[in-house]
Amino acid sequence: MYSNALAIIALVSVTILFVPIICRKLRIPSIVGFILVGIGIGNYGFGIIPYSAAIQTLGKIGMLYIMLQAGIEVDMNDFSQQRRHSVWFGFYSFAFPFLLGLTTSKLLGFNWVTSALLGAMYGSHTLMTYPIVSRYGVQKNAAANITVGGTMLSITLALLVLAVLKSNFVYTGSLSAWGLIGRIVLTGILIMLVFPWMAQRYFKHRSDATSGFLVVMTLMIVSAWLAEWAGLEGILGAFTCGVAMNHLVPNLSPVMQRINFVGNTIFVPLFLLGVGMMIDITVLWSGWITLIIALVMIATKLSGKWLAAWLLQKQVGLQAEERRLMFGLTTATAAGTLAIVTIGYETGIFDDTILNAAVLMILVLCTMASFVTEYAAKRLALQEKERLESEKTDNKWLLLSVAENRHYELTELSELSELHETETACESDWQEAMTLINSQSKASLVYHPAQPINTVSRLLVAVPRYAEKEHDFITCFGLIRRLSSQLGAKVVFYTNADTQRALQAFCKRKGKYLRASYREMEDWEDVLMIAKQMRPDDLIVLINARPSTPSYNPLFEHIPDMLDRFFATHSYMLVFPEQETGSAIPDIMSADQTQASKTWSLISATKRHILKLIERIQKK
């Protein structure tokens, strides 16, 4: 067994490098490969590397990373739509395994306390295979969102059972029930309210990705410590921190890229190696009792989790692959199970037989869950690729900034909005910018960032009358939806009643859900009402149009002046849909086109005459 630190680091580094390569060749999930290698190099294998406190600590951070990643990558739009299903699935995912566990444990002759703790162990699960979902890009799937949302409830219920049983053995006379509740409430307030507020204030002053990564990592570890201080488990704190930081860390942002890189290349592999090093494979031939209990444990957990996924599939109407994905994600068990087993063993509720059987169960279920999740994720990814998208994302976009060089911000915006073909430019004034926009037909966007985009909390979108009749309006709507999804920001549409009905239909599309509220704005003259209702962290979005298009309004010519006067201290976007070339606008559209009021037209004409008079005086 190696004791030299550098030798251990070298061997672990080589393992992390080559295990994924070998697993791809063998067509097995890399999670299984890391666990098997951990068994081989650990104390119960060839004894090459000791299972030290350092490896245990780094592995624990890897588990926290997985839970943080799951919380951050939740699509808040879909989660809002599916939250009721998530609650039901979280309840099913705990209740069925718990009840089955009580039954099977009593049949094996265990007492009620042991049976209840075993039921809590069956009811908990770890999103250990979630990196597979992220790798295949199906983390936005409804089943994935429901599972991640339900995970919080199922883990909480399992850990609450653990806390109650643990208090009878450990906490008696040292901390009251009200004291535990107070700690839990204080922890929830800090993680869900105070930490996001602190991070948002920090990001407004320091927007570089490195410092952002350090902020998220610090808050993750502090949240995990607070959860343990409150009598819960660190994984629950990390997951809650991820949900709280969801809108501040977009999935395609540089900060998230650093989180994924560090976690997936260092901490998560160390966690999986640590799980393997804990597994004692000698229990396979140590006696029939351990094997029988392990088989009962495996069958109980699989049956309970499958029943939960099957019932929700029937309730919601999901596909078979989506049910398999939910089953695969909830079958894997590691951190929560290890916590329950360890505490049960330390308090005398579990004996050596249950401990060894539980560790063997972890090996079997992690392996099985990896194959099931990989199969389901791959099938869903192929379906997503083959499915015809209902909104265009292959447009060529022109991204502009006016009177300021914002190339970095424009590039960041295009990545978050998933705009694939973009051209960026910086114009010295609005006149040059509008000339450039009107000289071509491609979709265009003028962006003025007054704060980092990841600190935006709401999108206030002004939509003119007949905007839904623009041939490329669906692209602009898709831009808003993707931004809202990435930023976790709410959307407020300002428009008239007819356009509002069209937007509501867009927002309710299956797989393209957008949580939004609506404000009445009959005419474009009322657009300044946004200035009275906007908050410091709002992003103002004005949907514009070029002349001779259905939604064009003469008042659009004065938008630059309005932006400079009323919205200069806020972030704003001016969006122009792609203009269809080679076809005429139907006469009915031109006839219905909104015209400016007489008062505004008179003011505009007077302004033009004054400007011409000033130009003549300057020439003389």
C-alpha positions as CSV (number, residue, x, y, z in Angstrom):
1,M,0.0,0.0,0.0
2,Y,1.4,3.4,-1.0
3,S,1.9,6.0,1.7
4,N,3.8,8.6,-0.4
5,A,1.4,11.5,-1.1
6,L,2.8,12.2,-4.6
7,A,2.6,8.6,-5.6
8,I,-1.1,8.5,-4.5
9,I,-1.9,11.7,-6.4
10,A,-0.1,10.4,-9.5
11,L,-2.0,7.1,-9.5
12,V,-5.4,8.8,-8.9
13,S,-4.7,11.2,-11.8
14,V,-3.8,8.4,-14.1
15,T,-7.0,6.6,-13.1
16,I,-9.2,9.7,-13.7
17,L,-7.6,10.2,-17.1
18,F,-7.8,6.6,-18.5
19,V,-11.0,5.1,-16.9
20,P,-13.4,7.2,-19.1
21,I,-11.4,6.2,-22.2
22,I,-11.4,2.5,-21.3
23,C,-15.1,2.6,-20.4
24,R,-16.0,4.2,-23.8
25,K,-14.1,1.3,-25.5
26,L,-16.0,-1.2,-23.5
27,R,-19.3,0.6,-23.9
28,I,-20.0,0.8,-20.2
29,P,-20.8,4.0,-18.1
30,S,-17.7,5.6,-16.6
31,I,-19.5,5.7,-13.3
32,V,-19.3,1.9,-13.1
33,G,-15.7,2.0,-14.2
34,F,-14.6,4.4,-11.4
35,I,-16.5,2.3,-8.7
36,L,-14.9,-1.0,-9.9
37,V,-11.4,0.6,-10.0
38,G,-12.1,1.9,-6.5
39,I,-12.9,-1.6,-5.3
40,G,-9.7,-2.9,-6.9
41,I,-7.3,-0.3,-5.4
42,G,-9.0,0.0,-2.0
43,N,-8.5,-1.7,1.3
44,Y,-10.8,-4.6,0.4
45,G,-9.2,-5.1,-3.1
46,F,-5.4,-5.1,-3.8
47,G,-4.8,-2.5,-1.0
48,I,-2.9,-0.1,-3.3
49,I,-4.3,3.2,-1.9
50,P,-5.7,3.6,1.7
51,Y,-9.1,5.0,2.1
52,S,-7.8,8.1,3.9
53,A,-9.6,11.1,5.4
54,A,-8.3,13.3,2.5
55,I,-10.0,11.0,-0.2
56,Q,-13.1,10.9,1.9
57,T,-13.3,14.7,2.2
58,L,-12.6,15.3,-1.5
59,G,-15.2,12.6,-2.4
60,K,-17.7,14.3,-0.2
61,I,-17.2,17.5,-2.1
62,G,-17.8,15.5,-5.3
63,M,-21.2,14.5,-4.0
64,L,-22.0,18.0,-3.1
65,Y,-21.0,19.0,-6.7
66,I,-23.5,16.6,-8.2
67,M,-26.3,17.9,-6.0
68,L,-25.4,21.5,-6.7
69,Q,-25.3,20.9,-10.4
70,A,-28.7,19.2,-10.3
71,G,-30.2,22.3,-8.6
72,I,-28.5,24.8,-10.9
73,E,-29.6,23.0,-14.1
74,V,-33.3,22.8,-13.2
75,D,-35.3,24.6,-15.9
76,M,-37.3,27.0,-13.7
77,N,-39.9,27.5,-16.5
78,D,-40.5,23.8,-16.8
79,F,-40.2,23.3,-13.0
80,S,-43.0,25.9,-12.5
81,Q,-45.2,24.0,-14.9
82,Q,-44.3,20.6,-13.3
83,R,-44.0,21.5,-9.6
84,R,-47.2,19.7,-8.7
85,H,-45.9,16.6,-10.5
86,S,-42.6,17.0,-8.7
87,V,-44.3,17.0,-5.3
88,W,-46.3,13.9,-6.2
89,F,-43.2,12.1,-7.5
90,G,-41.2,13.0,-4.5
91,F,-43.9,11.6,-2.2
92,Y,-44.3,8.4,-4.3
93,S,-40.5,8.0,-4.5
94,F,-40.3,8.0,-0.7
95,A,-43.6,6.4,0.3
96,F,-43.5,3.3,-1.8
97,P,-40.0,2.2,-0.9
98,F,-40.6,3.2,2.8
99,L,-43.7,1.1,3.1
100,L,-42.2,-1.9,1.2
101,G,-39.2,-1.6,3.5
102,L,-41.3,-1.7,6.6
103,T,-43.0,-4.8,5.3
104,T,-39.9,-6.7,4.2
105,S,-37.9,-5.7,7.3
106,K,-40.6,-7.0,9.6
107,L,-40.7,-10.3,7.6
108,L,-37.0,-10.6,8.2
109,G,-37.6,-10.3,11.9
110,F,-36.3,-6.8,12.6
111,N,-37.8,-4.5,15.2
112,W,-39.9,-1.4,14.3
113,V,-37.0,1.1,14.8
114,T,-34.7,-0.9,12.6
115,S,-37.5,-1.4,10.0
116,A,-38.3,2.4,10.0
117,L,-34.7,3.3,9.5
118,L,-34.3,0.8,6.7
119,G,-37.5,2.2,5.1
120,A,-36.0,5.7,5.2
121,M,-32.8,4.3,3.5
122,Y,-34.9,2.8,0.7
123,G,-36.9,6.0,0.3
124,S,-33.8,8.2,-0.1
125,H,-31.8,8.3,-3.3
126,T,-28.8,10.2,-4.8
127,L,-28.7,11.9,-8.2
128,M,-25.5,10.0,-8.7
129,T,-26.1,9.4,-12.4
130,Y,-27.2,12.9,-13.1
131,P,-23.8,13.7,-15.0
132,I,-25.0,11.2,-17.6
133,V,-28.1,13.2,-18.1
134,S,-26.1,16.4,-18.5
135,R,-23.7,14.7,-20.9
136,Y,-26.5,13.7,-23.3
137,G,-28.1,17.2,-23.0
138,V,-31.5,16.0,-21.8
139,Q,-31.5,17.8,-18.4
140,K,-34.3,20.0,-19.7
141,N,-36.6,17.0,-20.4
142,A,-39.8,17.1,-18.3
143,A,-38.9,13.7,-16.6
144,A,-35.5,15.0,-15.6
145,N,-37.0,18.2,-14.1
146,I,-39.7,16.3,-12.3
147,T,-37.1,13.9,-10.8
148,V,-34.8,16.6,-9.7
149,G,-37.7,18.6,-8.2
150,G,-39.0,15.5,-6.4
151,T,-35.5,14.6,-5.1
152,M,-35.6,17.4,-2.6
153,L,-38.9,16.1,-1.1
154,S,-37.9,12.5,-0.9
155,I,-34.4,13.2,0.6
156,T,-36.0,15.6,3.1
157,L,-38.6,13.0,4.2
158,A,-35.9,10.3,4.5
159,L,-33.6,12.6,6.5
160,L,-36.5,13.7,8.8
161,V,-37.1,10.1,9.7
162,L,-33.4,9.7,10.3
163,A,-33.4,12.9,12.5
164,V,-36.4,11.6,14.6
165,L,-34.9,8.2,15.2
166,K,-31.4,9.6,15.7
167,S,-32.7,12.1,18.3
168,N,-34.0,9.2,20.4
169,F,-30.5,7.8,20.6
170,V,-28.3,10.8,20.5
171,Y,-30.0,14.1,21.1
172,T,-32.1,13.3,24.1
173,G,-31.7,16.1,26.7
174,S,-29.2,18.0,24.6
175,L,-31.3,19.8,22.0
176,S,-35.1,20.2,22.0
177,A,-37.3,19.6,19.0
178,W,-38.0,23.4,18.8
179,G,-34.2,23.9,18.7
180,L,-33.9,21.6,15.7
181,I,-36.8,23.3,13.9
182,G,-35.3,26.7,14.6
183,R,-32.0,25.6,13.1
184,I,-33.7,24.2,10.0
185,V,-35.7,27.4,9.5
186,L,-32.6,29.6,9.9
187,T,-30.7,27.4,7.5
188,G,-33.4,27.7,4.9
189,I,-33.6,31.5,5.2
190,L,-29.8,31.8,4.8
191,I,-29.5,29.5,1.8
192,M,-32.7,30.5,-0.1
193,L,-32.8,34.3,0.6
194,V,-29.5,35.7,2.1
195,F,-27.0,33.8,0.0
196,P,-28.5,34.6,-3.4
197,W,-28.8,38.3,-2.4
198,M,-25.1,38.4,-1.4
199,A,-24.1,36.6,-4.6
200,Q,-26.1,39.0,-6.8
201,R,-24.5,42.0,-5.1
202,Y,-21.1,40.5,-5.6
203,F,-21.7,39.6,-9.3
204,K,-22.7,43.2,-10.0
205,H,-19.3,44.4,-9.0
206,R,-17.2,41.4,-10.1
207,S,-18.4,39.6,-13.2
208,D,-15.3,37.6,-14.1
209,A,-15.9,33.8,-14.3
210,T,-13.1,32.8,-11.9
211,S,-14.3,34.9,-8.9
212,G,-17.9,33.8,-9.7
213,F,-16.8,30.1,-9.5
214,L,-15.2,30.7,-6.1
215,V,-18.3,32.4,-4.8
216,V,-20.5,29.5,-5.9
217,M,-18.1,26.9,-4.5
218,T,-17.9,28.8,-1.2
219,L,-21.7,29.1,-0.8
220,M,-22.1,25.4,-1.7
221,I,-19.7,24.3,1.1
222,V,-21.2,26.7,3.6
223,S,-24.7,25.6,2.7
224,A,-23.7,21.9,3.2
225,W,-22.2,22.8,6.6
226,L,-25.3,24.7,7.7
227,A,-27.5,21.7,6.7
228,E,-25.4,19.4,8.9
229,W,-25.5,21.9,11.7
230,A,-29.3,21.9,11.4
231,G,-29.3,18.1,11.8
232,L,-29.8,17.3,8.1
233,E,-27.3,16.1,5.5
234,G,-24.9,18.2,3.5
235,I,-26.2,17.0,0.2
236,L,-29.6,18.6,1.0
237,G,-27.9,21.9,1.7
238,A,-25.9,21.7,-1.6
239,F,-29.0,20.9,-3.6
240,T,-30.9,23.8,-2.0
241,C,-28.0,26.1,-2.7
242,G,-28.1,25.1,-6.4
243,V,-31.8,25.9,-6.6
244,A,-31.2,29.2,-4.9
245,M,-28.4,30.1,-7.3
246,N,-30.2,28.9,-10.4
247,H,-31.0,32.3,-11.8
248,L,-27.5,33.6,-11.1
249,V,-25.6,30.8,-12.8
250,P,-26.9,30.2,-16.4
251,N,-26.2,26.7,-17.7
252,L,-24.2,28.1,-20.7
253,S,-22.3,30.7,-18.7
254,P,-18.5,30.7,-18.1
255,V,-19.1,30.2,-14.4
256,M,-21.1,27.0,-15.0
257,Q,-18.4,25.8,-17.4
258,R,-15.8,26.0,-14.6
259,I,-18.1,24.3,-12.2
260,N,-18.7,21.4,-14.6
261,F,-15.0,21.1,-15.5
262,V,-13.7,21.1,-11.9
263,G,-16.4,18.8,-10.6
264,N,-16.5,16.3,-13.5
265,T,-12.7,16.0,-13.8
266,I,-11.6,16.0,-10.1
267,F,-14.2,15.8,-7.3
268,V,-16.9,13.5,-8.9
269,P,-14.4,10.9,-9.9
270,L,-12.8,11.0,-6.5
271,F,-16.2,10.5,-4.9
272,L,-16.9,7.5,-7.1
273,L,-13.5,6.0,-6.3
274,G,-14.2,6.5,-2.7
275,V,-17.5,4.7,-3.0
276,G,-15.7,1.7,-4.6
277,M,-13.0,1.7,-1.9
278,M,-15.7,1.4,0.8
279,I,-17.2,-1.7,-0.7
280,D,-16.2,-5.0,1.0
281,I,-16.6,-7.6,-1.7
282,T,-15.6,-10.4,0.8
283,V,-19.3,-10.3,1.9
284,L,-20.1,-12.2,-1.3
285,W,-18.6,-15.4,0.3
286,S,-18.8,-14.5,4.0
287,G,-22.2,-16.1,4.6
288,W,-25.7,-16.6,3.2
289,I,-27.5,-14.3,5.7
290,T,-25.7,-11.2,4.4
291,L,-26.4,-12.1,0.8
292,I,-30.1,-12.8,1.5
293,I,-30.5,-9.5,3.3
294,A,-28.7,-7.7,0.4
295,L,-31.0,-9.3,-2.2
296,V,-34.1,-8.3,-0.2
297,M,-32.7,-4.8,0.1
298,I,-32.1,-4.6,-3.7
299,A,-35.5,-6.0,-4.6
300,T,-37.3,-3.7,-2.1
301,K,-35.6,-0.5,-3.4
302,L,-36.0,-1.4,-7.1
303,S,-39.7,-2.3,-6.6
304,G,-40.5,0.9,-4.7
305,K,-38.6,3.2,-7.1
306,W,-40.1,1.5,-10.2
307,L,-43.7,1.8,-8.7
308,A,-43.1,5.5,-8.2
309,A,-41.9,6.1,-11.7
310,W,-44.6,3.9,-13.2
311,L,-47.4,5.6,-11.3
312,L,-46.2,9.1,-12.2
313,Q,-45.9,8.0,-15.9
314,K,-49.5,7.0,-15.9
315,Q,-50.6,10.1,-14.0
316,V,-48.7,12.6,-16.3
317,G,-48.6,10.6,-19.6
318,L,-44.9,10.3,-20.0
319,Q,-43.0,8.1,-22.5
320,A,-41.5,4.7,-21.6
321,E,-38.0,6.2,-22.0
322,E,-38.9,9.1,-19.6
323,R,-40.1,6.5,-17.0
324,R,-36.8,4.7,-17.4
325,L,-34.9,7.9,-16.9
326,M,-36.8,8.7,-13.7
327,F,-36.2,5.1,-12.5
328,G,-32.5,5.3,-13.3
329,L,-32.0,8.6,-11.6
330,T,-33.7,7.5,-8.4
331,T,-32.3,4.0,-8.2
332,A,-28.7,5.1,-7.6
333,T,-27.9,5.4,-3.9
334,A,-24.8,6.6,-2.2
335,A,-24.5,9.6,0.1
336,G,-28.0,9.5,1.7
337,T,-27.8,5.7,2.2
338,L,-24.3,5.9,3.5
339,A,-25.3,8.6,6.0
340,I,-28.3,6.5,7.2
341,V,-26.3,3.3,7.4
342,T,-23.4,4.9,9.2
343,I,-25.6,6.6,11.8
344,G,-27.6,3.5,12.3
345,Y,-24.5,1.4,12.8
346,E,-22.9,4.0,15.2
347,T,-26.1,4.2,17.3
348,G,-26.5,0.4,17.5
349,I,-29.7,0.3,15.4
350,F,-27.9,-1.7,12.6
351,D,-25.4,-4.5,13.1
352,D,-22.5,-5.7,10.9
353,T,-24.8,-7.8,8.7
354,I,-27.0,-4.9,7.7
355,L,-24.0,-2.7,7.2
356,N,-22.3,-5.1,4.8
357,A,-25.6,-5.9,3.0
358,A,-26.2,-2.1,2.5
359,V,-22.7,-1.6,1.0
360,L,-23.3,-4.5,-1.4
361,M,-26.7,-2.9,-2.3
362,I,-24.9,0.4,-3.1
363,L,-22.6,-1.4,-5.6
364,V,-25.4,-3.3,-7.4
365,L,-27.8,-0.3,-7.6
366,C,-25.1,2.2,-8.7
367,T,-24.1,-0.2,-11.5
368,M,-27.7,-0.9,-12.6
369,A,-28.7,2.8,-12.4
370,S,-25.8,3.8,-14.6
371,F,-26.8,1.4,-17.4
372,V,-30.5,2.3,-17.1
373,T,-29.9,6.1,-17.1
374,E,-27.4,5.9,-20.0
375,Y,-29.9,3.9,-22.1
376,A,-32.8,6.2,-21.4
377,A,-30.8,9.4,-21.8
378,K,-29.4,8.2,-25.1
379,R,-32.8,7.3,-26.5
380,L,-34.3,10.7,-25.4
381,A,-31.3,12.6,-26.9
382,L,-31.9,10.8,-30.2
383,Q,-35.6,11.7,-30.1
384,E,-34.7,15.4,-29.4
385,K,-32.4,15.4,-32.3
386,E,-34.9,13.9,-34.7
387,R,-37.9,16.0,-33.5
388,L,-38.7,19.0,-35.7
389,E,-38.2,22.1,-33.6
390,S,-41.2,24.4,-33.6
391,E,-39.1,27.5,-33.4
392,K,-36.2,28.5,-35.6
393,T,-32.8,28.8,-34.1
394,D,-30.7,28.8,-37.2
395,N,-31.3,32.4,-38.1
396,K,-28.4,34.7,-38.8
397,W,-28.4,37.4,-36.2
398,L,-26.8,40.9,-36.2
399,L,-25.9,42.0,-32.6
400,L,-25.1,45.6,-32.1
401,S,-24.0,48.0,-29.4
402,V,-24.3,51.7,-29.7
403,A,-21.7,54.2,-28.7
404,E,-19.8,51.6,-26.6
405,N,-17.7,48.6,-27.2
406,R,-19.6,45.6,-25.8
407,H,-18.2,42.8,-27.8
408,Y,-17.8,40.5,-24.8
409,E,-21.3,41.2,-23.5
410,L,-22.8,40.6,-27.0
411,T,-20.9,37.3,-27.3
412,E,-22.1,36.2,-23.8
413,L,-25.7,37.1,-24.8
414,S,-25.5,35.1,-28.0
415,E,-24.2,32.0,-26.1
416,L,-26.9,32.3,-23.4
417,S,-29.6,32.7,-26.1
418,E,-28.2,29.9,-28.2
419,L,-27.9,32.0,-31.3
420,H,-25.6,30.0,-33.6
421,E,-24.8,32.3,-36.5
422,T,-24.1,35.9,-35.2
423,E,-22.3,39.0,-36.4
424,T,-21.4,41.7,-33.8
425,A,-20.8,45.3,-34.5
426,C,-20.4,48.6,-32.6
427,E,-21.9,51.8,-34.1
428,S,-21.0,55.3,-33.0
429,D,-24.6,56.5,-32.8
430,W,-28.2,55.4,-33.2
431,Q,-28.5,56.8,-36.7
432,E,-25.7,54.6,-38.0
433,A,-27.1,51.6,-36.1
434,M,-30.6,52.0,-37.6
435,T,-29.2,52.5,-41.0
436,L,-27.3,49.2,-40.7
437,I,-30.3,47.4,-39.4
438,N,-32.7,48.7,-42.1
439,S,-30.2,47.9,-44.9
440,Q,-30.5,44.1,-44.4
441,S,-33.2,41.7,-43.6
442,K,-31.6,39.4,-40.9
443,A,-32.8,39.3,-37.4
444,S,-31.1,42.1,-35.4
445,L,-30.6,43.0,-31.8
446,V,-29.3,46.2,-30.1
447,Y,-28.1,45.4,-26.6
448,H,-27.2,47.9,-23.8
449,P,-26.0,46.1,-20.6
450,A,-26.2,48.3,-17.5
451,Q,-25.4,45.2,-15.2
452,P,-24.1,41.7,-15.7
453,I,-26.8,39.6,-17.4
454,N,-26.8,36.8,-14.8
455,T,-28.1,39.3,-12.2
456,V,-31.3,40.0,-14.2
457,S,-34.4,38.9,-12.3
458,R,-37.2,39.9,-14.7
459,L,-37.6,40.4,-18.5
460,L,-40.1,43.2,-19.2
461,V,-41.1,42.7,-22.9
462,A,-43.1,45.3,-24.9
463,V,-44.8,43.6,-27.9
464,P,-46.5,45.8,-30.5
465,R,-49.8,45.1,-32.1
466,Y,-49.7,42.5,-34.8
467,A,-46.2,41.3,-33.8
468,E,-47.5,37.7,-33.9
469,K,-48.2,38.2,-37.7
470,E,-44.5,38.8,-38.4
471,H,-43.2,35.8,-40.4
472,D,-40.3,35.4,-38.0
473,F,-41.9,36.4,-34.7
474,I,-41.5,32.8,-33.3
475,T,-37.7,33.3,-33.4
476,C,-37.9,36.4,-31.2
477,F,-40.3,34.6,-28.8
478,G,-37.8,31.7,-28.7
479,L,-35.0,34.2,-27.8
480,I,-37.1,35.4,-24.9
481,R,-37.9,31.9,-23.7
482,R,-34.3,30.7,-23.9
483,L,-33.1,33.8,-22.0
484,S,-35.7,33.3,-19.3
485,S,-34.8,29.6,-19.0
486,Q,-31.0,30.3,-18.7
487,L,-31.4,33.2,-16.3
488,G,-34.3,31.8,-14.3
489,A,-36.0,35.2,-14.8
490,K,-39.7,35.8,-14.9
491,V,-41.2,37.4,-18.0
492,V,-43.8,40.2,-18.1
493,F,-45.4,40.9,-21.5
494,Y,-46.8,44.4,-22.2
495,T,-49.2,44.2,-25.2
496,N,-52.8,44.5,-26.3
497,A,-55.5,41.8,-25.8
498,D,-55.3,40.2,-29.2
499,T,-51.5,39.8,-29.2
500,Q,-51.7,38.6,-25.6
501,R,-53.9,35.7,-26.6
502,A,-51.3,34.6,-29.2
503,L,-48.5,34.9,-26.6
504,Q,-50.4,32.8,-24.1
505,A,-50.8,30.1,-26.8
506,F,-47.0,30.2,-27.4
507,C,-46.2,30.0,-23.7
508,K,-48.3,26.9,-23.2
509,R,-46.7,24.8,-25.9
510,K,-45.6,21.3,-24.8
511,G,-41.9,21.3,-24.1
512,K,-41.6,25.1,-24.7
513,Y,-43.4,26.3,-21.6
514,L,-42.7,29.8,-20.5
515,R,-43.9,31.2,-17.2
516,A,-45.1,34.7,-17.9
517,S,-47.5,37.4,-16.7
518,Y,-49.2,40.1,-18.8
519,R,-49.9,43.8,-18.6
520,E,-52.4,45.6,-20.8
521,M,-50.8,48.0,-23.3
522,E,-53.3,49.0,-26.0
523,D,-51.0,51.4,-28.0
524,W,-47.3,51.8,-28.4
525,E,-47.7,55.3,-27.0
526,D,-48.2,53.6,-23.6
527,V,-44.8,51.9,-23.6
528,L,-43.5,54.4,-21.1
529,M,-45.7,52.7,-18.5
530,I,-42.8,50.2,-18.2
531,A,-40.6,53.0,-16.8
532,K,-43.0,53.4,-13.9
533,Q,-43.0,49.7,-13.1
534,M,-39.4,48.6,-13.7
535,R,-37.0,47.5,-10.9
536,P,-33.3,47.9,-10.7
537,D,-32.6,44.3,-11.8
538,D,-35.0,44.3,-14.8
539,L,-34.0,43.8,-18.5
540,I,-36.2,45.9,-20.8
541,V,-37.0,44.1,-24.1
542,L,-38.7,46.1,-26.9
543,I,-39.8,44.1,-29.9
544,N,-39.4,46.4,-32.9
545,A,-40.1,46.1,-36.7
546,R,-38.8,47.5,-39.9
547,P,-41.0,49.7,-42.2
548,S,-43.5,47.8,-44.5
549,T,-44.0,45.0,-42.0
550,P,-47.2,44.1,-40.2
551,S,-46.3,45.4,-36.8
552,Y,-44.4,48.5,-37.9
553,N,-45.5,51.7,-36.1
554,P,-44.2,55.2,-37.0
555,L,-43.5,55.7,-33.3
556,F,-40.6,53.2,-33.6
557,E,-38.5,56.0,-35.1
558,H,-38.4,57.7,-31.6
559,I,-37.4,54.6,-29.6
560,P,-33.7,55.5,-29.5
561,D,-34.5,58.9,-27.9
562,M,-36.9,57.2,-25.5
563,L,-34.2,54.6,-24.5
564,D,-31.6,57.3,-23.9
565,R,-34.0,59.4,-21.8
566,F,-35.9,56.8,-19.7
567,F,-34.0,53.5,-19.8
568,A,-30.3,54.5,-19.9
569,T,-29.6,53.3,-16.4
570,H,-31.2,49.9,-17.1
571,S,-30.2,47.0,-19.3
572,Y,-32.3,46.9,-22.5
573,M,-32.6,45.1,-25.8
574,L,-34.1,46.3,-29.0
575,V,-35.1,43.3,-31.1
576,F,-36.0,43.3,-34.8
577,P,-37.5,40.0,-36.3
578,E,-36.0,38.8,-39.6
579,Q,-37.7,40.4,-42.5
580,E,-39.1,38.2,-45.2
581,T,-37.6,39.0,-48.6
582,G,-39.1,38.5,-52.0
583,S,-42.7,38.7,-50.9
584,A,-45.2,41.5,-50.5
585,I,-47.0,42.3,-47.3
586,P,-50.8,41.4,-47.7
587,D,-53.0,44.5,-48.2
588,I,-55.1,43.6,-45.1
589,M,-52.0,43.9,-43.0
590,S,-51.2,47.4,-44.3
591,A,-54.9,48.4,-43.9
592,D,-54.9,47.3,-40.2
593,Q,-51.5,48.8,-39.4
594,T,-51.6,51.0,-36.4
595,Q,-50.9,54.6,-37.0
596,A,-49.5,57.2,-34.6
597,S,-52.0,59.5,-32.9
598,K,-52.5,63.0,-34.3
599,T,-50.9,64.6,-31.3
600,W,-47.7,62.5,-31.5
601,S,-47.5,63.0,-35.3
602,L,-47.7,66.8,-34.8
603,I,-44.9,66.7,-32.2
604,S,-42.8,64.5,-34.4
605,A,-43.3,66.8,-37.4
606,T,-42.4,69.9,-35.3
607,K,-39.3,68.2,-34.1
608,R,-38.2,67.4,-37.6
609,H,-38.7,71.0,-38.7
610,I,-36.7,72.3,-35.8
611,L,-33.8,69.8,-36.5
612,K,-33.8,70.9,-40.2
613,L,-33.7,74.6,-39.1
614,I,-30.8,73.9,-36.8
615,E,-28.9,72.1,-39.6
616,R,-29.4,75.0,-42.0
617,I,-28.1,77.5,-39.3
618,Q,-25.0,75.4,-38.7
619,K,-24.3,75.2,-42.4
620,K,-24.4,79.0,-42.7
